[in-house]
Amino acid sequence: MAESVANASLETLRDLLVEETKFLLSVSGDVDKVKADLRSIHALLMKADRDRRDSPTLKLYISQLKDLAFKAENLLETYAVEVESKREEGRRSLKDKFKRYICIMCECSSVHEVGKEARHVISALAELTNKLESELGQGSTSVLKQDDERQRMLRQTYGHEVEPHFVGMERDIELLVSKVKDDKRQRIVTIYGMGGLGKTTLARKVYNHRDLQSYARVWVCITQQFQPKAIFGEILKQLDSSVKQNEIDGLEDRELVTKIHSLLVERKCVIVIDDIWEDVHWEIIKKALPVNCNVILTTRSQNIANQQSEPHKLKFLTEDEGWTLLQKVANSSPDLKSLEDVGREMVSKCEGLPLSICVIGGILRSKEYDLPEWKKVNANMESYLRHGEGVGKYERVNQVLELSYDALPYYLKPCFLYLACFPEDHNIDLEKLYLLWMAEGFISYQDKGPNETLRDVAQGYLTELVMRCMVQIHKDSSYHSSINKFDKCGLHDLMHDLCTSKAEAEEEKFLKRIDASEYLTDILSPTQKRIVIPPFIVNSESRLAINCDFERKVSGMDGLEEVKGLRSFMLFQNGSIIPAYIGFKESMIDFKMSQYLRIFVVEGCWFEGGKLPIKVGELIHLRYLSLRLSNVRELPKSVCSMPYLQTLDLRVWNDIRLPNVICKMKRLKHLFLPKIGIEVIGEEKLRLDGLHELETLKWIDSKTTCIADIPKLISLQSLHVIVCDEDSMSIVLSNKNSQLCETHLEVQSRDLSSEKDMEVLSEGLMSPSLVTLRMSECNMSGGFPYYKQGMCQKLVILKLYKCKGMVDVEEFGKYPMLQVLTLQDFVNMAETITFRSNSFPQLKHLGLGGLRGLKKLEVEKGAMLKLTSFDITECPNLEKVPDGLRFSSSLRRMRMWNMPREFSERVKEEDYGPFVEKDIREEKASLIL
């Protein structure tokens, strides 16, 4: 386990020493020496990760490496900044100053100490290399080999085994058997899903199906200890029972492949390859299988045979299926209704995972039909799943899930463990997660392609975790983003337990997460709640995450000042619309003891006087600073001098005053500003022209920001901007930066009635990056531009509020990607809006509000085929909902607010199908479209 985090540290150290040292030193010989040494240790740690040996000595060495990596990082960064501060001359750029490093070495009194420390690091690396080589070269002891063999035998599966408790999957069985019986072509089906989901059970049901008894059948279990000759030998013995083991031992792999192929080439056959972990294993096995073979693979990775097979994703059990399975395993009488409520509650906690339901059912079997005993099990589900009924560790669930963790490549393990920062059942914001991974140094520069960003690499890492069925993804937004494929991710509760136990393990101390609600106290004052950091946190973790999911004011925190050596401090607000305001004084944290902080997240914190602690500006190693939902009213100028800051989140609760030096933050990649607005200190607008690495910019306003700087942001990928004048709108819409993927534009209070203005808007709608367009209080008496080829190719959201002029809604129906359309409070609106056949091919949400002139809606057959939600508010003259919507198969929600009673009653009576949820409110209510 420990080697996984050390690998992450090594990745960070290698990237820092190779990329950063080249930047700082420009001395290629020294860099190549360090690079070669690091590659040697990197190879050794990869071997340690593959061997997965639980050696105390190895853990000690790896712990030493982690400390060494942190030390080297801090040394290089601190020295670079200290030397620069001593040699600062004028307003020379940071890069120009770093180029003077060789001269600085001869001039600074600190060079000797830095050189001495650097030599110590290189010496320690060399010594550690020798120790690791010696330890890894010893090989596994006989005890370890016996343990490995015992674990391998426990994991072996066999086709003849009978599953005593089987629920669901009947349709899956029918589908897979029909595919096997299809003689028209070879079938390779990959059954994939999370560990404990029942993949082997399903494959065994197909293997033993009565319709396939005449087939030549083979069942082999691979496991992670893949041995090709043993697998080929097992296949051969199952096909020809006369073959003896000594014959197999005397054959080469090539000869075994030839024999298997000849035995199968003229026969109907079904081959089950259970528990396969790597695509290369399949590539080896398939050479023995002729084209007429039907193959069923079971795996936890969707990538296995991805290009050649038909994927079959196994789903979680429904609550009804889970309850049926629990009754079978617990051997309870189905007529005992008194147990059903508590039983279904336990099933719900298992989240449809058959393995966990079977574990709980096995425990309940000895409880007979005792309701208090069932309630006891329900109250202690987590403990029972981890330990069984005794006090010793219950291995079954942990073993099954740990296999997935052990199979992760070294670079994914710290990314997975980092998910322990977030509580159970929490939808993790992926944009935040990617930026945190990057700030921690988990994302390797070496994995970055020529036209990729580190964010792209991070998204690739997450996709791999998803493909391995360890992380579940969610898409909450109503539109597809070209930058973020998904919005949220999460973990199954049992996978979250595994993640947390690994991350918080005593020997690892990767991170610690605490729920603030469990440490609230009013012992000092009945009227003031405080968070008390438990003593075991002090000196125990390098990363501390505090989750707040309550809506109350907290006067402060105690005990945080005793915590030493933090690299990451994260105080998250989880899901509350109104954050928990937490008082934060500068004395609450000892910044000197945590001077190497990389991440400082203080969401919802209430600082004295609305001022950020001065010492935050001295955290020169900081990569990620989030003040989201806090009360900070002015950003200290010192923050803008942080040389390594990548992400700056200033989406505070109020507006904020900014020094006009953000443009000097040469490494800033992601800048988030409050949409409510900013105030720039001084007379000028906020400058952005020096931010050449900036990739994300939210939200800027033409009133306070120099919009002319946007074309100079050569790395910009995502832009959210508010414009209030024609020139700014023209600059944003005419930006030809090839890196820009998404522009989210809001136009406010502009007169766009002239022919010139309409021409600017018409040309702007041809922008290849325009994703969102929101216009409010604009005069469009000249009409909205008519559609022409190439217009709005990526536009997915169009919202028009309180605008003057007439718009032709039929023209919007020609936009190929439009998914959200909102029209509200138009002064002039046609009496009839017609949605033509084949129009709005991607539209999912339609919102109409305050259209007093609207009388009739018409929906032709074939229009809005993907519409899922339809909102209407304050359209007093609208006669009825169009009949065409009654036949929509995609519609799921209708909200009708503040409409005439006759209209509402008609909607209530109409039948829109069993899946449509109606929300009808006649009283005055505010519906946000």
N, C-alpha and C positions, 0 to 999 in steps of 0.2 A: 504493500500500500504506500509506504513512504516514498518509494522510488518515483511514483507518479508525479508527486508535487515537486520533487527535486528535478524531474525532467522539465517541468514548467519553468522552474527557476533557471535551469540551464538554457532553455530556449531564450528567456529574457536576457540572461547574461551574454549568450552568444550574439544575439542581435545587437545588444548594447555595445559590446566590445568591438564587433566587426563593423556595424553601421556607424555607431556613435564615435568610436575612436578614429575611424577614417575621417569623419567630419571634423573632429577636434584636433587631431594630431597631424594628419597628412603624412605619416611616416609608414610607408607600406611594409617595410621589413618587419617592424615590431608587430604590426597588425597581423601579418601572415603567420608569425610565430604563435601569437595568442590564438589565432583562428585554428591553427593545426592542433594545438593542445586541447582546445575545447572540443574539436571534432572527435578526438580520441576518447575523451570522457563521455561525450554524447553517445558514441557507439557502445561504450561499456554500459551506460545506463539503459540504453535500448535493450541490450542483452539482459540486464537485470529485470527489466520490465517484462520481457518475454518469458524468462525463467520463472518469475513470480515466486521466488524463494523467500520464505518467511524467516530470514536469518537476522538475528539481533545485531550481529557485526555489520552486516550490509546496511541495516537500518541506521546504525550509528554513523557509518561513512556518508550515507546519503543525507542525513541530518547536517553533518558537517559541511557537505557541499552546498546545501541550501543556505546555511549561514554565510558561507564564503561568497555565494552568488549575490546575496543581499549586500554584503560588505563591499564587493567590487563595484556594484551598481552605484551605491551611495558615494563611494570614493571618487569615481570618475565624474559623477554629476556635481558633487560639492566642489571639487577642485576647479572644474570648468567655470562654475559661477563665481567662486572666490577670486580666481585669477582675473576673470573679466572685470569684476568690480574694481580691482586694484588698478587695472590698466585702462579703464574707461576714458576715452578721449572724445569729447564732442558728442555728436549724435550718430556716430558710425554704426552701421547695421550690425546685428549680432553675428551674422556669418562672417563679415569682414574682420570683426574682432577675434573670432575664433581662429581665423587663418594666421593670426599673429602668434600662435601658440609657441612656436619654436623660439621666437624672440623673448616671449614672456618667461620661458623656462630659465633663461639666463638672467632674468631681472628680478624674479620674485623670491623672497626668502623662504617661502613655503614649498618651493620645488623639491628641496632635499627630502623633506618629510613625505611628500607625496610619492616621490620616486622610491623611497624606502618602503612605503606601504604597498606600492604596486609590485615591488620585487617580492614582498611577502606573499601577496596574492598568487603570483606566478609560481613561487616555490611551493606554496600550499597546494596548488593545482597539480603540480608534478608529483608531490608526495601522495596525494589522494589517488592519482592515477595508478600508482604502483600498488596501493592497498586494494583498490577495486579490482585490478587485474589479478592479484593474488587470491582475493576472496572468490571471484567468479571463476577462476581457473581451477578451484578445488572440485567443482562439480557437486552434484547432489550426494549426500550420504545415503547409506542403505536405508536408514530410517525414513528419509525424505522420499526415496524411491518407493518404498513400501506404502507410504501414505498416498503418494500419487497414484499408485496402482489400485489401491483400495478406493480412492475417489473415482477413478476411471470406471471400475467395475460397478460402483453404485449408480453411475450415470448411464450405464448401458441399458438400452431398451431392446425388446424382442417382439416380433410380430405376433407370437402366440399368446401373449399376455392378455388377460381379460379385464376390462375396466368395469368394476362392479357398479359404479354410479355414473350414469350417463344422462345428460339433459341437453336438449337443444341440438343444433348442428344437423338435424335431419335433412334440411335443404342442402346444406354443404355436402353431405354424403351423396345425395342423389346427383348433384351437379358434378362432383368429381368422378363418380363411377361412370356417369354418362360420357365424360371426356375420355376416360380410359378405354371404354368400349368403342369409341369412334375410331374405326380402322382407316379413315381417310388420310390421316397424317400422324406423325409422331407428336406425342404430348409430353411436355415438361411443365409440371405445375409446381409452383413454389408456394407452400403454405407458410405465411409469416405472421408474426405478432409477438407481443410481449411474453416474457417467461411466465409460465403458470397459466397460460390462456387455453391450453388444451390442443396444441398443434399435433403432438404425438398421438393423443387419443383419437383425433379425427383421422390421421393417417392410418392408424391401426384399424379403425372401423372400415375404411375403404379397402385396405389390404385383405381383410377377412370377409369382405362382402360375398354373399352367396353367388352373385353373378360372375365373380372373378376366380372361382375355385379351379377352373380348368386352365387358367393361365400359369405360366412359369412365374413363380413369385419369389422375390428376394427382399429381405429386410436387413439393412446394415445401419448401425449407429456409429457416427463419426466421432463426435466430441471434439474438444479443442486439441487433444493430443493425436493429431492426424498421422497415421502410419499407412502409407499407400499399399505396401505389400500385404499387411494384415487385412486390409479392406478387400483387396482383390482376392486374397485367399478365402475370406469368408464368403464372398459372392460365389466363388467357384464351388466351394463345398455345399452351398445351398442349392446350386444348380445340378450338381452331380455328387450324390451322397457317397459314391464309391471312392472318391478322391481322399487320400490320407494326408495328414499334416506333413509327414516327412517328404511326400512328393512335392507339396507346395514349397517347402523350405529349399528344395533343390532347384526351383525354377526362378528365372530372372523376372523382373516386373514386366518386361516386354512379352515374355512367353505367357505369363498369366493373362495379360490383356488379350492376346491372340486366342487363347482357349475360351475365355469368357465370351468373346465376340462370336466365335464359331458355334457355341452352344445356344446363343440367343438369336442368331440371324434369321432363322426360319420359324421362330416360335412366337406365339402371343405371350407377352410378358408384361409384368408390372414390377418395377424396382422402386422400393422406398428407401430413400437416403435420409435418415433421421438425424437431426441435430448437427447440421453442417454450418460452419462458422465463417469460412473464407471462400471467396470466389475461385481462388486458385485451386482449392481442393476439388471443386466441381470440375474444373478444367482438366484435372488429372483423371478423375473417375470416368468422365464421359467418353474418353478414348476407348474404353472397353465396351461401350454400349452401341449396338447398331441402330439405324434410323427407325426401325420398327418398334423400338422400346418405348413403353410408357413409364415415365419417371415422375415420382412425387418426392419433392424436397421439403423438409421442414427446417425452418431457420428463424432466427430473431432479426435477421438483416434482410431488408427488402432488396439490397443490392445483389444478393446471390443469384447468379444466372439471370440477371435482370434483362439482358438483351435477348435471351433465348427462350425464356419461360413465360407462362401465364401466371401472373401473381394472384394469389388468393388470400386476401387479408382476413384473418380470423377476428371476429368481433367479440366484445365483452357480452356477458349474459345480461338479459333484461332482468328487471326485478322479479317478475313472475318466474322466469327460468331459474334465477338464483334461489328463490324461496323453495321451489320444487327440489332443487339439488340439495339444499340444506336439510330438508325433511328426509330425503333418501339416505344421506350420509349419517344423520343423527338418529335414523331409525325411529322417527317419531310418527305417531298416528296422525293421519291427515285430518281427522275429525276433531283434533284438539285446537279449537279456534282460539282458546285463551293464550296460546303461545305465538299466534301468528303475528301480532303487532310487534312484539319484541324480536321475533325471528326476522321479520322483514327489515327492521331497523338494523340488525346485524348484517344482513345481506347488502343493504344500502352502503354500509361502511366499507364493505369489501369491494365496492365499485365494480361489480360484475366480473371479478377475477375468480375463475373456478378453483384455483389452488387455495386461495385464502378461505373461500367458502367451505372447501373440504376440510381444511385444518380446523376451523371453528366447529363444523359438524361433528368431527371426530371427538372433540372435547365435550360437546353436548350429549354425545351418545351415552356417556356414563352418568349423565344427570337425570336420566329418565324423563319424566314429564313435569319436573319441578320448576314452576315459574320463577320463584326467587333465585334459583340457581342459574336459570337462563338470563335473568336480569343482571346477575353478578358477572357472567361472562360478557354480556353486552357492555357493561360499565368498564370492563378491563380488556377491551378488544386488542388494543395495541400491545399490551403485555403478553396476552395469549398468543398472538401471532409471532411475537419475537421469541418467547420462551416456552410455549406449550403450557402444560399445567404445572410443571415442576419449577424448580428454581434455576436449574441449569439452562444453558442456551438451547433453544429449540432450533434445530438446524435446517429443517426442510424448506421453509419459505426463504430464509436467508441464502441458503445454498443455491436455490434456483435463480434468484435474482442476482446474486453476486457473480454468477457466471457471465452475465452480460457486462458487468463492470470490469471483470478481469480481462475480458476480450477487447476492451477499448484500447486503441492505440494510445501511446503515451501523451500525445498532444491533446487528446480529448478528455482525459481524466480530470485535469484541473477545471476545465470548462464545465463538466458535469457536476463536480463537487461544489462549484460556485453557486449552483442553483439552491443549495442549502441556505443561502442568504434570505430566501423568501419562505413564508409560512406555507403549510399545507393548503391545498385547494385555492392557491393564489394564482391568478392569471398574470404571468410575468410579462411586462412590456418588453418587446424584443429590441426596440431601439435603445432603450436604457441598458439592456443586457449586453448587447454588442459593444457599446461604448465602455462599459465597465470591464468587459473581457480585454478590450484593447488597452485600457489604462493599467490593468494588472500585468500586461505583458504576455498574456496567454496566446495572442495571435501572432504567428511568426511571419516576419518579413520574407522569409525564404519561400513561403507558400503563396506569395502574392505574384500574380501574373503581370505582364507588362502594362495592361490596361485596367488593372484592378486596384481597388483600395483595400486597406485592412478590414474595412467594414464588409466588403465582399467576401473576404476570407472567413470572417466571423460567421457570416450567414452560411457559408459552406460547412463550417464546423457544426452549426446547429442542425443543418439538413442531415448531416451524417448521424448525429444523435437520434434524430427522428427516424431515419431509415433503419437504425438499429433497435427501434421500438423501445427506447428508453425515455424519450421525451414526447409529449403530445402537443400538437400545434393547434392554434385556434385563429380564426380570422373574424374579428369583430367589426372591422370597418366595412362599409357598404361598397367600397370600390377597391380595385386592385392597384397596388403601388408597384411601379417598376423597380424601386429601390428595395422596399421591404415586401417580400413575398407573403409574409404572414405578420400578424399584429401581436399575437400573444402566444405564450407556450406555458405548459404546466407539467406536473408529474402526477402519476397515480400515487395514492397515499403510501402504498408499500414501497414504491420506488423512491418516494420522498424520504421514508424512514431509512432506507439503505443509504441514500445520498447524505443525509444528516449524520448517520452513525459513522460513515467513512470520514466525513469532513471534520467531525468533532472528536475523532479517536485520539486517545491520550498520546500515542506515539507520533501522531501527525500534527495536531494542532493547526490544521489548515485554516479553520475559521470557527467562530462561535456566534450563534444567533440566539437572541433572547426576545421573548414576547414582553413588551413593556408593561402590559396590563397585569402580568404576574408579579411585578416588582414595584407596584404603586403602594405608597404608604402615606398616611397623614399623621404619623407619630409626633412630628414636630409642631404641626398646627392642624387642627381639625378642618380648617377652611382651605388649606393648601395641600394639594397632592404633590408628591415628589416621586421620581423614579430612583430606586436605590440599586446600583450596580452590584451584583453579588460578588463576594470576595474571591471566588474561584476564577473569576475573569482576569484578575490582576496577574500580569506576567505569564499568562497562559496561552494567549492567542496573538497571531499577527494581524488577524482581520476580525472585526467586531461589527455585527449587524444587529440593530435594534429595530424591531417592527412595532409600529403603533397602529392599532386598528380601533381606537376609541375616539369619541368626540367629546373631549373635555379639556379644560386648561390644566396644565401641569406646571408648577412653579419652577421646577428645575430638576437636576440630576445630582446624586451624591455617589461618590466612589469612583467616578470616571477619572478624576485627577490622579488616582493611584495606578491606573493602567499604563504600562510601559511598552515601548517598542512597537506601537501600532503602525502597520503599513496601510490599513484601510479602516476608516470609521464611517459607517453607513447608518443613518437614522432615517428609515423609510416610513412614509405614510401609505397605508394599504387600503385603498378603496373608499375612504371616507370623502364625501363631497365637501364637508367642512372638516379641515384638518385638526388634529390635536395640537393646540398651541403649547409648545414646550419652552419654558423659560431657559435661556442659555446665556450664562455669564462667562467671561473670558477665563475666570479662575476655575471653571468646571473641568477643564482639560489641561494637562501639562504638555504644552506644545513642544517644550524642550525635550521631554522624554519620548515624544512621538514626532521628532523633527523630520523623520523620513517618510511621513505620510505621502502616499500616492493618491489616495481617494479620500475625499472629505465631503460627505453627503449629510446635510442638516435640513432636511425637509420639514417645513412647518415649525421651525424654531423661531422663538420670539427673543430677539437680541435687545439688550439694554440700549435705549435711545435709538433703536433701529440701525445700530452700527455693527458691522462685522468686526470681530476681535482683530486688533492690529497685528497680532502675531500670525494670523492666517497668511498674511502677505509674506511672511518669512519662510513658508513651507516651499522651499525651492524645488523639491522633488515632485510636487503635486502634478498629477495628470488630469484629475477629474474633480471639479468643484461644482456642487449643486446647492443652490439656495432656494430651490423651488418651494413656493407657498410660505416662505419666511417673511419677516417684516423689514428686511434690510432696505434702507431708503437711499443709501449711497454706496457705491463700490469704491473701496480705497484704491488709490493709484498704484499701490504696491502690488496688488493682484495682477495688474497688467504687466508686471515685470517678471512674472513666473516663467522661466525659460522653457519648461517642459509641458506646460498646460495644454491638454488636447481638447477637453470638453469644459465649457463654462455655461452653466444653466442658471439664468437670472430670471426665471419665470416666477417672480416674487408675487406676494399677495397684493401689492400696491405698485404704483409707478416707482421708478428708480432713477437716481442721478448717476450719470456715468462720466468718468474722465475721458477726454477725447484722445486716448492713447491706446485704445484696444487694437488699433491698426498695427501696433508694434509687436503684437503677440504672434511671432512668426510661425509658431508650431500649432496654433489654434486650428482645430479641425471642425469643431461643432460648437456653434454659438446659438443659444436660445434666449430670446428677449421676451419680456411680458407684452402680450398683445394690448394690454391696457395703456401702454405707452412708456416712453423714457424721456428724461430731460438730460441734455448734454451740458456739462459744466463748461461755461464759456459761451461765446456767441455763435460759433460755427456749428454746422451739422456734423453728426457722427461720421468719422472717416473710416473706410474699410479697405483702402487701396493697398495696404501692405500684407493682407491676409492671403498669401498665395497658396497656403495649404488648406484653406477653409473649404469644407465639403457640405456642411449643413448650416443654413442661416434662417432662423425663425425668431420673431416676427420683426420686420423693420417697417418704418413708416416714412413716406417721402417728406413729411413735415419735419422730421428730426434726423433723418439719415441722408447722406449723400448718395442718391440713387445712381449717379453717374459712375460710381466706383464699381457697380455690379459687374460690368463687362471685364473688369480687371481681375476678378476672382477666378483664376484659370482652373482651379480644382473644384469649383462649386458644382454640386450635384442636386441639391434640394433647396429651393428658395420659397419662403413664405413672405409676401410683401403686400403692404397697403399703400395705394397711391391716391393722391388727391389732386393731381394736375396732369395735363395732357402730355407734357414733356416726359415726366416720370413713367407714365403708362407706355409711351412710345419706346423708351429705353428698355423697359422690362420685356415688352413683347417682341422687340426687334433683336434681342440678345442672341447671337449666333454661337455662343460658347458650346462646343461639341460635347463637353463633359456634363452639361446641365441635363438632368433627366426629368426633373419635376419642377414646375413653377405653379405655385398656388397664389393667385392674384385676387386682391380685393380692391375694387374701384369705388371710391366714396364721393358723393356730392359733386359730380362733374356734369357740365353741360356738353353733351356729345351730339348736339343737334346739327352742327354744321357739316358740310360735305367733307371737309378736311378731317374732322374728328372721326367721322364714320369710316373714312378711308384708313385712318390709323388703326381703328378697332378691327376693321375687316382684314387688314394685313396681319395684325397681331394674332387673330384667330388661326392663322396659318402656322403659328409657332409650334415646332415639334415637341416642345417640352410642356406646353400648357395642359395642366391636369385639372385644376380647379379655377373657376371664375365666379366671383361673387360681386354683384353690382348693387349698390344701395343709393337711393335718392339721386339717381342720375336722370338727366333729361335726354330721352332718346326719341324725341318727336319725329326725327327722321327715320325711325324704325331701326330694327336690329338687322345687321348685315345678312343678306341672303346666302344660303349655302352654296359653296362651289367646291370643286374637286380638290382634295387635300386639306380642307378646313377641319379644324378640331379633331385631328386624328387620334389624339390621346386624351381629349377632354372627357372626364368622367363625372364631374360635378358642375352643374350650372344653377346658380341661385340668383334670382332677381327680386329685389325688395324695394317697394315704394318708389318705383321708377315711373316717369311720365312717358307717354307714347304708346303706340300699338305694336305688339309683337305677333309674328306669325308662328304659332306653336308648331305647325306642320314642318317648318324648316328645321326645328330642333330634332325632329324625328329622323333626320338624315345623318345626324352625328353618329358615327359608327360605334363609339365606345361609351356613350353617355349612359350613366347608371343612376344618377340622381338629378331630378329636375324639380325646382321649387319656384313657384310664382306667387308673390304675396303683395297685397296692397298696391296694385296697379291703379293709376288714376283712370286709364282707359283700357278696356278689355273687350274683345269681341264677345258677342252674345252666345256664340256657339264655338266650341273647340272640338275639332274632329281628329281622332288618332287613326290615321290611315293604315290599311293593311300593310304589313311588313315594315312599318315604321317603328322607331325606338327598339331596335333588336336586342339591346343590352340593358334597357331600363329596369331598375329594381325598385326604386322609390319615386313616387310622384306626390308632391305636396302642393295644394292649392289653398290660398287663404286671402281673405279680404278682397275678393274679386266681385264687387257688387254688381257689375254689369253682366256677369256670366249667368246664362239661363239654361244652357244645355251642353251636355257632354256626350260625344258619340265615340264609340270604340268599335272599329271594324274588326272582322275576324282576321287573326294573324298579327294584330298589333300588340306591342308590349308583352311578348310571350314569356318574359322572365320577371314580370312585375310581382314583387312579394309584399309590398306595403303601399297603402293608398291613404293619404291624409287630406281631409277637407275641414276648413274652419272659416266661419263668418263669410259665407257666400249666400246671402239671404234669398236671392232670386233663382238659385239653382233648383231645378225641378226634381231631379232624382239622380241616383247613381246610374251610370250607363249600363244597359242590359248586357253589353259585351263582357263586362267583368264577371258576370255570374258563371261564365263558362271557362274562366281562367283556372288552369291547373296549378299555377305557381303561386297565386295569391294566398297570403297567410295572415295578414293583419289589415284591418280597416279602422281608422280613427275618424270619427265624425263629431266635432266639437262646435258648440255655439251655432248650431244650424236650426232652422225652423222646426217646430214640433212635427208638422206633417211629414217633412223630409225624414226626420229621425225615426218616426213610427214606420214609415215605408221601409227603411233600411232594416229595422228590427224584424219585419215580417219576411223579407226576402231571404231566400236560401242560397247562400254562396258556397255551400259544401261544408263538410265536417272539419276541415283544417283551417278555416278562416276565423280568426278571433276578432270580434267586434268590440270597439270601445266607443260608446256613444254617450256624450255629455251635453245636456241642453243648458245647464247653468253656465254662467260666465266663467270661462277658464282660459288660461293662456296655453296655447299649443305651439311649441317651437317646431317650425318646419325646417 
